[in-house]
């Protein structure tokens, strides 16, 4: 093996890049080189993820990605190593509008047909999971039995460790700066440490994937958006655990992190940019929505030093972009997850390995996730994005 070449070059040493490397090596493709611009792996969006994993999606392909991934995480510690930290505390969706409630019930039919365990709850049943919840305007709730949260760093480091044991290499402090393209093939990736050649190149750069793709002449519609995660001090008024709970109307979410409460809510005025500063100006809006639905939160104290901001990689339809590029067949995308990269990383690694080694992903049909879908002006968005 040449240190400046590999059969597969993966750009990005986060959870998705690590999963792709592991799944390739597991199948015997060990001449793999991961390029990472930071001084250490797993320092981007993976390390700032709240770690939620769920099955409650509107689109079948997303449900299938979740089913494969969560089953894989159940046995991760034994099969891969590392620490998945999978806590199947459930997901709880609180709904206060009749039309939204009807949509969730319709989605549940598809989810159940695919083997997903979801329960429809009466508003009063919510108190069993989250004491003190305001119920007077709720019309129903959905509970995902086999959902919860995981340890993104533990999973990514487990994938990386096992992949390196199998022969995968990683080049740190190595930023991609350009490329040499000949005809319809990507020949050389230019980096801050010199040129690197690969038979295949996988873009797994998360929030930076659109920027990196542009260096190869690829128009990848993925933009970075800040998301804030706020943490309270110890708060025993909520039991530990509670489900990862969403107030669907406001978008407020929370879960327990040991004895603390981790919470957040999307700011619709957020503009696309790389910004990792916590938005303290937005926090009063978040607290107002949270206290409205969960009055007990009014008794909490914020642990400011434990709050953080990370980046979502948003695609136009909130769906991942996976697979070979039709005009550059040795370049593959594994990005645009719109907040679901952690939960779908096991399936993504497996599918990208199939795309490279078998010529086409086949365990799950990813045709509707290919970049070619953006030629259609009538995109169908994934509805269940929070």
Secondary structure by P-SEA (a helix, b strand, c coil): cccccccbbbccccaaaaaaaaaaaaaccccbbbbbcccccccccccccccccccccccaaaaaaaaaaaaaaacccccccccccccccbbbbbbccaaaaaaaaaaaaaaaaabbbbbbbccccccccccccccccccbbbbbcccccccaaaaaaaaaaaaaaabbbbbccccccccccccccccbbbccccbbbccbbbcccccaaaaaaaaacccccbbbbbbbbbbbcccccccccccccccccccbbbbbcccccccccccccccccccccccccaaaaaaaaaaacccccccccccccccbbbbbbcccccccccccccccccbbbccccccccccaaaaaaaaaaaaacccccccccccccccccccccccccccccc
